[in-house]
Amino acid sequence: MTVDDTGSDTGAHPASDGEPGRSADSVADASAARVGRAEAHARVDTDDSDDDHDPLALRLEQLILGAERRYTPFQAARSAGVSMDLASRFWRAMGFADIGQARALTEADVLALRRLAGLVEAGLLSEAMAIQVARSTGQTTARLAEWQIDSFLEGLTEPPEPGMTRTEVTYPLVELLLPELEEFLVYVWRRQLAAATGRVVQAADDEEMVDRRLAVAFADLVGFTRLTRRMEEEELGELVEAFETTCADLVAAHGGRLIKTLGDEVLYAADDPGIAAEIALRLIETMANDETMPELRVGIAFGTVTTRMGDVFGATVNLASRLTSIAPRDAVLVDSALAEELTRTGDAPASEAEAAEAAAAAEKEGEEPPTYRFALQPMWQRPVRGLGVVEPWLLNRRGG
């Protein structure tokens, strides 16, 4: 949403205020001159027509946005009562390209600027946090919108009758779907927000609300690069979609959270190490039973994780990634912290010898022997670049 070379963005030259030999009056005069030129330029550009745009595209845009193009970026910023610099930063953060001073913005754009700026003015958000809100929302919804157009609408707009074009079907279809999809989006967002808030407020202390202890796992398709050279693009796309769908369903069903997908790799997290381990083994088992899928390997680490904008960062995440890269095919490697936690909670014995002793003691007392979900096998310690010496453990189902 930034302006062009007319200089209407009054925040575009911050260094000028500190130039030696320039009085405050001269700086103010120069700033006023820039604003005057910008307003004049905006008035000229307001007369620009939409002749260069496809009429159907403009009708669809108006339908989706619910308003006509009315403002240049400068006019929108002025109507919202925010600086051009801040408006431009919000616009870029949401993921939209600079449009010079074209008349392309609506009342909704002005209202969005007012709301974000109002949160900052009220002290509810810092300016940096407001930018982050814009960025995280823009990135998430951009991907959703691209998917809906590429996959969803593309399939539904197949002309139902000979002689009809896809574009003729698109407008009425969007008109019917838009309110339903909007309501569903808000519903899912509220559900996700409630779940995320619940997890955070249950943290042990204030520090843990930001830097939390999580089990983090990567699941990676083996030999994916070779597959890309052998498979047709459409076939490869279907494989990736099937992989991501399977992972997303299993992770959600068993109480984990899918952080992101990277084509041939997914990243998920869980508060409970036992849940993360169960998901990993189910992923391996599910993929192994699907002849169309390559082999899979999973690495899990447990420890303090920093969460930002829905993503996770830190040494624990790096360790999980490294474990994945050295894991055998169709196998799960975990770090010593996760192995210790599974042992502490009784999900796995410290060793097979300990399991045998516990079973013998229970039999002697006429009691049921302890049951374990998982088995842990220590692997050779090895140095891992950037993380020092790592002691991985091979995770299996108990008795598997």
C-alpha positions as CSV (number, residue, x, y, z in Angstrom):
1,M,0.0,0.0,0.0
2,T,3.0,2.3,-0.2
3,V,3.0,5.4,-2.3
4,D,4.9,6.0,-5.5
5,D,7.7,8.6,-6.0
6,T,5.5,11.6,-5.3
7,G,6.6,11.4,-1.7
8,S,3.2,11.2,-0.2
9,D,4.4,8.8,2.4
10,T,5.4,11.3,5.1
11,G,7.3,8.6,6.9
12,A,9.5,7.7,3.9
13,H,12.3,10.0,4.9
14,P,12.9,9.7,8.6
15,A,16.5,10.8,8.4
16,S,15.6,14.3,7.2
17,D,14.4,15.4,10.7
18,G,17.9,15.0,12.0
19,E,19.8,16.6,9.2
20,P,22.2,19.3,10.5
21,G,21.4,22.9,9.6
22,R,17.7,22.3,9.1
23,S,15.3,24.1,11.5
24,A,12.1,22.5,12.8
25,D,10.1,25.0,10.6
26,S,11.9,24.0,7.4
27,V,11.2,20.3,8.2
28,A,7.6,21.1,8.8
29,D,7.3,23.1,5.6
30,A,8.9,20.3,3.6
31,S,6.5,17.8,5.2
32,A,3.5,20.0,4.4
33,A,4.7,20.3,0.9
34,R,4.9,16.6,0.5
35,V,1.4,16.1,2.0
36,G,0.1,18.8,-0.5
37,R,1.7,17.0,-3.4
38,A,0.3,13.7,-2.2
39,E,-3.2,15.0,-1.9
40,A,-3.0,16.5,-5.4
41,H,-1.6,13.3,-6.8
42,A,-4.3,11.3,-4.9
43,R,-7.0,13.5,-6.5
44,V,-5.6,12.9,-9.9
45,D,-5.4,9.2,-9.4
46,T,-8.9,9.0,-8.0
47,D,-10.1,9.8,-11.5
48,D,-8.3,6.7,-12.8
49,S,-10.8,4.2,-14.2
50,D,-10.9,0.5,-13.9
51,D,-10.7,0.1,-17.6
52,D,-7.6,-2.0,-17.4
53,H,-9.3,-4.6,-15.2
54,D,-11.4,-7.5,-16.3
55,P,-15.1,-6.6,-15.6
56,L,-15.9,-10.1,-14.0
57,A,-12.8,-9.8,-11.8
58,L,-14.0,-6.4,-10.5
59,R,-17.5,-7.8,-10.0
60,L,-16.1,-10.7,-8.0
61,E,-13.9,-8.5,-6.0
62,Q,-16.8,-6.2,-5.1
63,L,-18.9,-9.2,-4.2
64,I,-16.3,-10.7,-1.9
65,L,-15.2,-7.4,-0.3
66,G,-18.8,-6.1,-0.1
67,A,-17.8,-2.6,-1.2
68,E,-16.6,-0.7,-4.2
69,R,-13.1,0.6,-4.8
70,R,-13.1,4.1,-3.4
71,Y,-9.8,5.2,-1.9
72,T,-6.2,5.6,-2.8
73,P,-3.8,4.4,0.0
74,F,-3.2,8.0,1.0
75,Q,-6.9,8.7,1.3
76,A,-7.5,5.5,3.2
77,A,-4.8,6.3,5.7
78,R,-6.1,9.9,6.1
79,S,-9.7,8.7,6.6
80,A,-8.6,6.1,9.1
81,G,-6.6,8.8,11.0
82,V,-3.3,6.9,10.8
83,S,0.0,7.9,9.2
84,M,0.8,6.7,5.7
85,D,3.9,5.0,7.1
86,L,1.9,2.9,9.6
87,A,-0.8,2.1,7.0
88,S,1.9,0.9,4.6
89,R,3.4,-1.3,7.2
90,F,0.0,-2.8,8.1
91,W,-0.7,-3.4,4.4
92,R,2.7,-5.1,3.7
93,A,2.3,-7.2,6.9
94,M,-1.0,-8.6,5.7
95,G,0.9,-9.7,2.6
96,F,-0.4,-7.3,0.0
97,A,1.7,-5.7,-2.8
98,D,2.4,-2.0,-3.0
99,I,-0.2,-0.3,-5.3
100,G,1.2,3.2,-5.6
101,Q,-1.7,5.6,-5.4
102,A,-4.2,3.6,-7.4
103,R,-7.8,3.9,-6.2
104,A,-8.2,0.3,-5.1
105,L,-9.2,0.4,-1.4
106,T,-12.7,0.2,0.2
107,E,-14.5,1.2,3.4
108,A,-13.5,-2.2,4.8
109,D,-9.8,-1.3,4.4
110,V,-10.3,2.0,6.2
111,L,-12.1,0.2,9.0
112,A,-9.4,-2.4,9.4
113,L,-6.8,0.4,9.7
114,R,-8.9,2.2,12.3
115,R,-9.3,-1.0,14.3
116,L,-5.6,-1.9,14.4
117,A,-4.5,1.7,15.1
118,G,-7.2,1.9,17.8
119,L,-5.8,-1.1,19.6
120,V,-2.4,0.5,19.6
121,E,-3.8,3.9,20.8
122,A,-5.8,2.2,23.6
123,G,-2.6,0.5,24.8
124,L,-4.0,-3.0,24.2
125,L,-1.3,-3.8,21.7
126,S,2.1,-2.3,21.0
127,E,2.7,-1.2,17.4
128,A,5.1,-4.1,16.9
129,M,2.4,-6.5,18.2
130,A,-0.2,-5.0,15.9
131,I,2.1,-5.5,12.9
132,Q,2.6,-9.1,14.1
133,V,-1.2,-9.6,14.3
134,A,-1.5,-8.3,10.7
135,R,1.3,-10.6,9.5
136,S,0.1,-13.8,11.2
137,T,-3.5,-13.3,10.1
138,G,-2.4,-12.4,6.5
139,Q,-0.1,-15.4,6.2
140,T,-2.6,-17.9,7.5
141,T,-5.6,-16.6,5.5
142,A,-3.5,-16.2,2.3
143,R,-2.7,-19.9,2.3
144,L,-6.4,-20.8,3.0
145,A,-7.6,-18.6,0.2
146,E,-5.1,-20.0,-2.3
147,W,-6.1,-23.6,-1.4
148,Q,-9.8,-22.8,-1.7
149,I,-9.3,-21.3,-5.2
150,D,-6.8,-23.9,-6.5
151,S,-8.5,-27.0,-5.2
152,F,-12.1,-26.2,-4.0
153,L,-13.5,-23.7,-6.4
154,E,-11.6,-25.0,-9.4
155,G,-13.3,-28.3,-9.1
156,L,-16.7,-26.9,-8.5
157,T,-16.7,-24.4,-11.3
158,E,-16.6,-27.1,-14.0
159,P,-19.2,-25.9,-16.6
160,P,-22.4,-28.0,-16.0
161,E,-23.7,-27.5,-19.6
162,P,-22.0,-27.4,-23.0
163,G,-21.4,-23.8,-24.1
164,M,-21.0,-22.4,-20.6
165,T,-17.6,-21.0,-19.5
166,R,-16.0,-21.5,-16.2
167,T,-16.2,-17.7,-15.5
168,E,-20.0,-17.8,-16.1
169,V,-20.3,-20.3,-13.3
170,T,-17.9,-18.7,-10.8
171,Y,-19.9,-15.6,-9.9
172,P,-23.1,-17.3,-8.8
173,L,-21.1,-20.0,-7.0
174,V,-19.1,-17.5,-5.0
175,E,-22.3,-15.6,-4.2
176,L,-23.8,-18.8,-2.7
177,L,-20.6,-20.1,-0.9
178,L,-19.3,-16.8,0.5
179,P,-21.6,-16.3,3.5
180,E,-21.4,-20.0,4.4
181,L,-17.6,-20.1,4.2
182,E,-17.3,-16.9,6.2
183,E,-19.4,-18.3,9.0
184,F,-17.5,-21.5,9.0
185,L,-14.2,-19.7,9.1
186,V,-15.2,-17.6,12.1
187,Y,-16.6,-20.7,13.9
188,V,-13.3,-22.7,13.4
189,W,-11.2,-19.7,14.5
190,R,-13.2,-19.3,17.7
191,R,-12.8,-23.0,18.4
192,Q,-9.1,-22.9,17.8
193,L,-8.7,-19.7,19.9
194,A,-10.6,-21.3,22.8
195,A,-8.4,-24.4,22.6
196,A,-5.2,-22.4,22.4
197,T,-6.3,-20.1,25.3
198,G,-7.1,-23.2,27.4
199,R,-3.7,-24.7,26.9
200,V,-1.9,-21.5,27.7
201,V,-3.8,-20.6,30.9
202,Q,-3.1,-24.1,32.3
203,A,0.6,-23.4,32.2
204,A,2.4,-23.8,35.5
205,D,3.7,-20.2,35.7
206,D,3.9,-17.0,33.7
207,E,7.2,-18.0,32.0
208,E,5.7,-21.3,30.8
209,M,2.9,-19.4,29.1
210,V,5.4,-18.2,26.5
211,D,8.3,-20.7,26.7
212,R,6.6,-24.1,27.2
213,R,7.7,-27.7,27.5
214,L,6.4,-29.6,24.6
215,A,7.1,-32.8,22.7
216,V,8.0,-31.7,19.1
217,A,8.2,-34.1,16.2
218,F,9.0,-34.1,12.5
219,A,7.7,-36.9,10.2
220,D,9.6,-37.1,6.9
221,L,9.0,-39.1,3.8
222,V,12.1,-41.1,2.8
223,G,13.4,-40.6,-0.8
224,F,11.0,-37.8,-1.7
225,T,13.6,-36.1,-3.9
226,R,14.0,-39.2,-6.0
227,L,10.2,-39.4,-6.3
228,T,10.0,-35.9,-7.7
229,R,12.2,-37.0,-10.6
230,R,10.1,-40.1,-11.4
231,M,6.5,-39.0,-10.9
232,E,4.3,-36.7,-12.9
233,E,3.4,-33.4,-11.3
234,E,-0.2,-34.2,-10.8
235,E,0.6,-37.6,-9.3
236,L,3.2,-36.1,-7.0
237,G,0.7,-33.5,-5.9
238,E,-1.9,-36.2,-5.0
239,L,0.8,-38.1,-3.0
240,V,1.7,-35.0,-1.0
241,E,-2.0,-34.1,-0.4
242,A,-2.7,-37.7,0.8
243,F,0.4,-37.6,3.1
244,E,-0.6,-34.2,4.6
245,T,-4.2,-35.2,5.0
246,T,-3.3,-38.5,6.8
247,C,-0.9,-36.7,9.1
248,A,-3.3,-34.0,9.9
249,D,-6.1,-36.4,10.7
250,L,-3.9,-38.7,12.9
251,V,-2.3,-35.8,14.8
252,A,-5.7,-34.1,15.5
253,A,-7.5,-37.4,16.4
254,H,-4.9,-38.3,19.1
255,G,-4.6,-34.9,20.7
256,G,-1.6,-33.3,19.0
257,R,-1.3,-30.1,17.1
258,L,-0.1,-29.9,13.5
259,I,2.3,-26.9,13.4
260,K,3.0,-26.9,9.7
261,T,3.4,-29.0,6.6
262,L,6.5,-28.8,4.3
263,G,5.5,-31.0,1.4
264,D,7.4,-34.2,2.3
265,E,7.6,-33.3,6.0
266,V,5.2,-32.4,8.8
267,L,5.9,-30.8,12.1
268,Y,3.6,-31.5,15.0
269,A,3.6,-30.9,18.8
270,A,1.9,-32.3,21.9
271,D,1.9,-31.3,25.6
272,D,2.1,-34.9,26.6
273,P,5.2,-36.9,25.4
274,G,3.0,-40.1,25.4
275,I,0.6,-38.5,22.9
276,A,3.5,-37.5,20.7
277,A,4.9,-41.0,20.8
278,E,1.6,-42.6,20.0
279,I,1.0,-40.3,17.0
280,A,4.5,-41.1,15.7
281,L,4.0,-44.9,15.8
282,R,0.5,-44.6,14.3
283,L,2.0,-42.5,11.4
284,I,4.6,-45.2,10.8
285,E,2.0,-48.0,10.9
286,T,-0.5,-46.2,8.7
287,M,2.1,-45.3,6.0
288,A,3.6,-48.8,6.1
289,N,0.1,-50.3,5.3
290,D,-0.3,-47.9,2.3
291,E,1.5,-49.3,-0.8
292,T,1.3,-45.9,-2.5
293,M,3.3,-44.2,0.2
294,P,7.1,-44.0,0.6
295,E,8.7,-45.1,3.9
296,L,8.6,-42.7,6.8
297,R,10.9,-41.7,9.6
298,V,10.1,-39.6,12.7
299,G,12.2,-37.8,15.3
300,I,10.8,-36.5,18.6
301,A,12.4,-34.3,21.2
302,F,11.0,-33.0,24.5
303,G,11.9,-29.7,26.1
304,T,11.4,-26.0,26.3
305,V,10.0,-24.5,23.1
306,T,9.4,-20.9,22.1
307,T,6.1,-20.4,20.2
308,R,5.6,-17.4,17.9
309,M,2.9,-16.8,15.3
310,G,1.7,-20.4,15.5
311,D,5.2,-21.8,14.9
312,V,7.8,-23.3,17.3
313,F,11.5,-22.5,17.7
314,G,14.4,-23.4,19.8
315,A,17.0,-26.1,20.5
316,T,14.3,-28.7,21.1
317,V,12.9,-28.2,17.6
318,N,16.4,-28.3,16.1
319,L,17.1,-31.6,17.9
320,A,13.8,-33.2,16.7
321,S,14.8,-32.2,13.1
322,R,18.3,-33.8,13.6
323,L,16.8,-37.0,15.0
324,T,14.5,-37.3,12.0
325,S,17.5,-37.0,9.6
326,I,19.3,-39.9,11.3
327,A,16.3,-42.1,12.0
328,P,16.1,-45.5,10.3
329,R,13.4,-46.1,7.7
330,D,10.0,-46.7,9.2
331,A,11.3,-46.0,12.7
332,V,10.9,-43.4,15.4
333,L,13.9,-41.9,17.3
334,V,13.4,-39.9,20.5
335,D,15.8,-37.9,22.6
336,S,16.8,-38.8,26.2
337,A,14.5,-36.2,27.7
338,L,11.4,-37.8,26.1
339,A,12.6,-41.3,26.9
340,E,13.0,-40.2,30.6
341,E,9.5,-38.7,30.6
342,L,7.9,-41.9,29.1
343,T,9.7,-43.9,31.8
344,R,8.6,-41.5,34.6
345,T,4.9,-41.7,33.6
346,G,5.0,-45.5,33.3
347,D,4.4,-45.5,29.6
348,A,7.7,-47.3,29.0
349,P,10.1,-49.3,31.2
350,A,13.6,-48.0,31.7
351,S,14.9,-51.3,30.3
352,E,13.6,-54.8,29.4
353,A,15.4,-56.2,32.5
354,E,13.4,-53.8,34.7
355,A,10.2,-54.8,33.0
356,A,11.0,-58.5,33.6
357,E,11.8,-57.8,37.3
358,A,8.5,-55.9,37.8
359,A,6.5,-58.7,36.1
360,A,8.2,-61.3,38.3
361,A,7.5,-59.3,41.5
362,A,3.9,-58.8,40.5
363,E,3.4,-62.5,39.8
364,K,5.0,-63.4,43.2
365,E,2.5,-61.1,44.9
366,G,-0.4,-62.4,42.9
367,E,-0.9,-59.1,41.2
368,E,-1.3,-58.0,37.7
369,P,2.1,-57.1,36.1
370,P,2.6,-53.5,35.0
371,T,1.6,-52.8,31.4
372,Y,3.6,-50.5,29.2
373,R,2.6,-48.9,25.9
374,F,6.1,-48.4,24.5
375,A,9.5,-50.0,24.5
376,L,12.7,-47.9,24.4
377,Q,16.0,-49.2,23.0
378,P,19.1,-47.1,23.5
379,M,21.1,-46.3,20.4
380,W,24.8,-45.3,20.0
381,Q,25.6,-41.8,21.1
382,R,26.6,-39.6,18.3
383,P,27.7,-36.0,17.8
384,V,25.1,-33.8,16.1
385,R,26.2,-30.6,14.4
386,G,25.3,-27.6,16.6
387,L,23.8,-29.7,19.4
388,G,26.8,-31.7,20.7
389,V,26.6,-35.4,21.6
390,V,23.1,-36.8,21.4
391,E,21.8,-40.1,22.9
392,P,18.9,-41.2,20.7
393,W,16.4,-43.9,21.7
394,L,14.5,-46.2,19.3
395,L,10.8,-46.1,20.1
396,N,8.6,-49.2,19.5
397,R,5.3,-50.5,20.7
398,R,5.7,-52.8,23.7
399,G,6.1,-56.3,22.5
400,G,6.3,-55.1,18.8
